[in-house]
Amino acid sequence: MDQTHPNLVCRLKKTLYGIKQAPKVWLDKIGRYFVRSGFQTSNVDFSIYVKKTNHEIVFIVIYVDDLIITRDSDANISDLKKLLKQKFETKDLEELRYFLGIEVIQSLKGIWLLQKQYALNKLFEYGMMGCKPISIPLEQNVKLSADERDLVEDTTMYRHIVGSLIYMTITRPYLSYAVRVVS
C-alpha cells in the first residue's frame, strides 16, 4: 500500500494465479475457447467437452488445470494439442498414465484403471498397513444400527476413511455394498 495515499487500492486488470477466483476465470476462459472451436459442454458434467463430426468424436475432460483429450485418431490429437499450445501455455505429458490417484494402463486388449498406490497411501495414512486382507469386505445382510454403541473416537477421521473408500469404488465396485453400509 502506498503510504502517501492510504485510502487507494489497486484494481486487477487480469486474474492472478493463486487468488480464489482464478480457477473459475480459467474454466470460463478455456470453456469459451472450446465452445468457439465447435465443442459442446456435456449435459452430464460441465467439465466434459464433446465435439462430433461426420467421422470422429473428441472428448476433453478438464480438472482444474489438467486436460485429458481422447478421440479416435492420434494424429488428430496432435493437431488439437498444437492449437491449444498456440493459445495457452501448455505442457504435454503424452499418454495418460496417472490422473487423480488413478493409474491408467493402456494396451491392445483395453484400458485398465487401478488405484493400488492410492489404496496403499490410504492404508499408511490411517495406520492400517499391517492389517490382514480378506476376500469379502463385508458379509451380506449385515445390519448396523444406531443402538450398537461401539462409538467412533474421531468422527472426522471416520468420515475421511469413508470418503476415501467411496473414491476407491471407482475402480473397485465390489466395495460398493460395504462402503454404502458403513457410510
C-alpha positions as a Markdown table, in Angstrom:
| # | Residue | x | y | z |
|---|---|---|---|---|
| 1 | Met | 0.0 | 0.0 | 0.0 |
| 2 | Asp | 1.2 | 3.5 | -0.9 |
| 3 | Gln | 1.9 | 5.5 | 2.3 |
| 4 | Thr | 1.1 | 8.8 | 0.6 |
| 5 | His | -2.4 | 7.6 | -0.5 |
| 6 | Pro | -3.5 | 5.2 | 2.2 |
| 7 | Asn | -7.2 | 5.1 | 1.0 |
| 8 | Leu | -6.4 | 4.0 | -2.5 |
| 9 | Val | -6.4 | 0.3 | -3.7 |
| 10 | Cys | -5.3 | -1.3 | -6.9 |
| 11 | Arg | -7.7 | -2.9 | -9.3 |
| 12 | Leu | -6.5 | -6.0 | -11.1 |
| 13 | Lys | -7.0 | -6.0 | -14.8 |
| 14 | Lys | -6.5 | -9.7 | -15.1 |
| 15 | Thr | -6.7 | -12.7 | -12.7 |
| 16 | Leu | -3.5 | -13.7 | -11.0 |
| 17 | Tyr | -2.6 | -17.3 | -10.2 |
| 18 | Gly | -3.4 | -18.1 | -6.6 |
| 19 | Ile | -6.3 | -15.8 | -5.9 |
| 20 | Lys | -9.6 | -17.5 | -5.2 |
| 21 | Gln | -11.3 | -16.5 | -8.4 |
| 22 | Ala | -8.5 | -17.9 | -10.6 |
| 23 | Pro | -9.9 | -21.4 | -11.1 |
| 24 | Lys | -13.4 | -20.1 | -12.2 |
| 25 | Val | -11.9 | -17.5 | -14.5 |
| 26 | Trp | -9.6 | -20.2 | -16.1 |
| 27 | Leu | -12.5 | -22.6 | -16.5 |
| 28 | Asp | -14.6 | -19.9 | -18.1 |
| 29 | Lys | -11.8 | -18.8 | -20.4 |
| 30 | Ile | -10.9 | -22.3 | -21.7 |
| 31 | Gly | -14.6 | -23.2 | -21.9 |
| 32 | Arg | -15.3 | -20.3 | -24.1 |
| 33 | Tyr | -12.3 | -21.3 | -26.3 |
| 34 | Phe | -13.7 | -24.9 | -26.7 |
| 35 | Val | -17.2 | -23.6 | -27.5 |
| 36 | Arg | -15.8 | -21.3 | -30.2 |
| 37 | Ser | -13.8 | -24.3 | -31.5 |
| 38 | Gly | -17.0 | -26.3 | -32.0 |
| 39 | Phe | -17.2 | -28.2 | -28.7 |
| 40 | Gln | -20.3 | -28.6 | -26.7 |
| 41 | Thr | -20.5 | -28.9 | -22.9 |
| 42 | Ser | -21.7 | -32.3 | -21.8 |
| 43 | Asn | -25.2 | -32.5 | -20.3 |
| 44 | Val | -23.8 | -34.8 | -17.6 |
| 45 | Asp | -20.8 | -32.9 | -16.4 |
| 46 | Phe | -19.8 | -29.2 | -17.1 |
| 47 | Ser | -16.1 | -30.2 | -17.1 |
| 48 | Ile | -16.5 | -32.5 | -20.2 |
| 49 | Tyr | -16.5 | -31.1 | -23.7 |
| 50 | Val | -17.5 | -33.0 | -26.7 |
| 51 | Lys | -17.1 | -32.4 | -30.5 |
| 52 | Lys | -18.8 | -34.6 | -33.0 |
| 53 | Thr | -18.1 | -34.5 | -36.7 |
| 54 | Asn | -19.0 | -36.9 | -39.5 |
| 55 | His | -16.1 | -39.3 | -38.9 |
| 56 | Glu | -14.9 | -38.7 | -35.4 |
| 57 | Ile | -15.7 | -37.7 | -31.8 |
| 58 | Val | -13.5 | -35.8 | -29.5 |
| 59 | Phe | -13.7 | -35.7 | -25.7 |
| 60 | Ile | -11.9 | -33.3 | -23.4 |
| 61 | Val | -12.1 | -33.6 | -19.7 |
| 62 | Ile | -11.0 | -30.7 | -17.5 |
| 63 | Tyr | -9.9 | -30.9 | -13.9 |
| 64 | Val | -8.6 | -27.6 | -12.6 |
| 65 | Asp | -5.7 | -27.0 | -15.0 |
| 66 | Asp | -5.3 | -30.6 | -16.2 |
| 67 | Leu | -6.9 | -31.8 | -19.5 |
| 68 | Ile | -7.5 | -35.3 | -20.8 |
| 69 | Ile | -8.0 | -35.4 | -24.6 |
| 70 | Thr | -9.3 | -38.5 | -26.3 |
| 71 | Arg | -10.5 | -39.2 | -29.8 |
| 72 | Asp | -10.3 | -41.9 | -32.5 |
| 73 | Ser | -7.1 | -40.7 | -34.1 |
| 74 | Asp | -3.7 | -40.0 | -32.6 |
| 75 | Ala | -2.8 | -37.6 | -35.4 |
| 76 | Asn | -5.9 | -35.5 | -34.7 |
| 77 | Ile | -5.0 | -35.4 | -31.0 |
| 78 | Ser | -1.6 | -33.9 | -32.0 |
| 79 | Asp | -3.3 | -31.3 | -34.1 |
| 80 | Leu | -5.6 | -30.3 | -31.2 |
| 81 | Lys | -2.6 | -30.1 | -28.8 |
| 82 | Lys | -0.8 | -27.8 | -31.3 |
| 83 | Leu | -3.8 | -25.5 | -31.4 |
| 84 | Leu | -4.0 | -25.5 | -27.6 |
| 85 | Lys | -0.3 | -24.7 | -27.3 |
| 86 | Gln | -0.8 | -21.7 | -29.6 |
| 87 | Lys | -3.5 | -20.2 | -27.4 |
| 88 | Phe | -2.4 | -21.3 | -23.9 |
| 89 | Glu | 0.9 | -22.2 | -22.2 |
| 90 | Thr | 0.7 | -26.0 | -22.0 |
| 91 | Lys | 2.9 | -28.9 | -21.1 |
| 92 | Asp | 2.2 | -32.2 | -22.9 |
| 93 | Leu | 2.6 | -35.3 | -20.6 |
| 94 | Glu | 2.0 | -37.6 | -23.6 |
| 95 | Glu | 0.0 | -40.8 | -22.9 |
| 96 | Leu | -2.2 | -40.7 | -19.8 |
| 97 | Arg | -0.6 | -42.8 | -17.1 |
| 98 | Tyr | -1.9 | -41.3 | -13.8 |
| 99 | Phe | -4.8 | -39.0 | -13.0 |
| 100 | Leu | -6.4 | -38.0 | -9.7 |
| 101 | Gly | -5.0 | -41.0 | -7.9 |
| 102 | Ile | -6.0 | -43.4 | -10.7 |
| 103 | Glu | -3.3 | -45.3 | -12.6 |
| 104 | Val | -4.2 | -45.8 | -16.3 |
| 105 | Ile | -2.8 | -48.8 | -18.2 |
| 106 | Gln | -3.5 | -49.0 | -21.9 |
| 107 | Ser | -2.9 | -52.0 | -24.2 |
| 108 | Leu | -4.4 | -53.5 | -27.3 |
| 109 | Lys | -6.7 | -55.6 | -25.1 |
| 110 | Gly | -8.2 | -52.5 | -23.4 |
| 111 | Ile | -7.7 | -49.9 | -20.7 |
| 112 | Trp | -7.3 | -50.7 | -17.0 |
| 113 | Leu | -7.9 | -48.2 | -14.2 |
| 114 | Leu | -6.1 | -49.0 | -10.9 |
| 115 | Gln | -5.8 | -47.3 | -7.6 |
| 116 | Lys | -3.2 | -49.5 | -6.0 |
| 117 | Gln | -0.9 | -46.6 | -4.9 |
| 118 | Tyr | -3.9 | -44.6 | -3.7 |
| 119 | Ala | -5.0 | -47.6 | -1.6 |
| 120 | Leu | -1.5 | -48.1 | -0.2 |
| 121 | Asn | -1.3 | -44.4 | 0.7 |
| 122 | Lys | -4.6 | -44.5 | 2.5 |
| 123 | Leu | -3.7 | -47.7 | 4.4 |
| 124 | Phe | -0.5 | -46.0 | 5.5 |
| 125 | Glu | -2.2 | -42.7 | 6.3 |
| 126 | Tyr | -4.8 | -44.4 | 8.5 |
| 127 | Gly | -2.3 | -46.7 | 10.2 |
| 128 | Met | -3.6 | -49.9 | 8.7 |
| 129 | Met | -0.5 | -51.2 | 6.7 |
| 130 | Gly | -0.3 | -54.3 | 8.9 |
| 131 | Cys | -4.0 | -55.3 | 8.6 |
| 132 | Lys | -4.8 | -58.8 | 7.3 |
| 133 | Pro | -6.6 | -58.8 | 3.9 |
| 134 | Ile | -9.8 | -60.6 | 3.4 |
| 135 | Ser | -11.6 | -61.7 | 0.2 |
| 136 | Ile | -15.1 | -60.4 | 1.2 |
| 137 | Pro | -15.2 | -56.8 | 2.5 |
| 138 | Leu | -18.4 | -57.3 | 4.4 |
| 139 | Glu | -20.9 | -60.2 | 4.9 |
| 140 | Gln | -24.1 | -59.8 | 3.1 |
| 141 | Asn | -27.2 | -58.8 | 5.0 |
| 142 | Val | -25.2 | -57.3 | 7.9 |
| 143 | Lys | -27.4 | -54.7 | 9.6 |
| 144 | Leu | -25.8 | -51.9 | 11.6 |
| 145 | Ser | -28.0 | -49.9 | 13.9 |
| 146 | Ala | -27.6 | -46.8 | 16.0 |
| 147 | Asp | -28.2 | -48.8 | 19.1 |
| 148 | Glu | -24.9 | -50.6 | 18.9 |
| 149 | Arg | -22.7 | -48.3 | 20.9 |
| 150 | Asp | -19.1 | -49.0 | 19.6 |
| 151 | Leu | -18.6 | -45.3 | 19.3 |
| 152 | Val | -16.0 | -43.9 | 16.9 |
| 153 | Glu | -13.4 | -41.9 | 18.8 |
| 154 | Asp | -12.6 | -39.5 | 15.9 |
| 155 | Thr | -15.7 | -38.9 | 13.7 |
| 156 | Thr | -13.7 | -36.6 | 11.4 |
| 157 | Met | -11.2 | -39.4 | 10.6 |
| 158 | Tyr | -14.1 | -41.8 | 10.1 |
| 159 | Arg | -15.6 | -39.5 | 7.5 |
| 160 | His | -12.2 | -39.2 | 5.8 |
| 161 | Ile | -11.9 | -43.0 | 5.7 |
| 162 | Val | -15.4 | -43.4 | 4.3 |
| 163 | Gly | -14.7 | -40.7 | 1.7 |
| 164 | Ser | -11.5 | -42.5 | 0.6 |
| 165 | Leu | -13.4 | -45.8 | 0.3 |
| 166 | Ile | -16.1 | -44.1 | -1.8 |
| 167 | Tyr | -13.4 | -42.8 | -4.1 |
| 168 | Met | -12.0 | -46.3 | -4.3 |
| 169 | Thr | -15.3 | -47.7 | -5.6 |
| 170 | Ile | -14.4 | -46.1 | -9.0 |
| 171 | Thr | -12.0 | -49.0 | -9.7 |
| 172 | Arg | -13.2 | -51.5 | -7.1 |
| 173 | Pro | -17.0 | -51.6 | -7.5 |
| 174 | Tyr | -17.2 | -54.8 | -5.3 |
| 175 | Leu | -16.6 | -52.5 | -2.4 |
| 176 | Ser | -19.8 | -50.5 | -3.1 |
| 177 | Tyr | -22.0 | -52.6 | -0.8 |
| 178 | Ala | -19.7 | -52.4 | 2.2 |
| 179 | Val | -19.0 | -48.7 | 1.7 |
| 180 | Arg | -22.7 | -48.0 | 1.5 |
| 181 | Val | -23.3 | -49.8 | 4.8 |
| 182 | Val | -20.5 | -48.0 | 6.7 |
| 183 | Ser | -21.4 | -44.6 | 5.2 |
